[in-house]
């Protein structure tokens, strides 16, 4: 769920993957692979997110762990997050 948490942080701040890659000093393709769940971010990358968005690494990890934590609300959260991500894909610039 870390991939989804990082994507939600980026989208919340209204940044494209390209803009974020410039700010973090990493490639857009690496950000894309992280957000797609194809690669895991390194601690160095998490520290860059932490510094850029002024969010402690521990909070990023806590947020990612709790996206689907509660079994009573897991299906609702899963449904809602999938719908939100689907909607974000519709408004996402085509260069991503």
CORBELJO-V994798 format. One line per field, one symbol per residue. burial: 1 if it has 9 or more other C-alpha atoms within 8 Angstrom, else 0. A space follows every 50 residues. Layout:
# CORBELJO-V994798
burial=???
This chain:
# CORBELJO-V994798
burial=01111110011000111101110100010111111000000000111111 1100101001101110110000010011000000000000000000
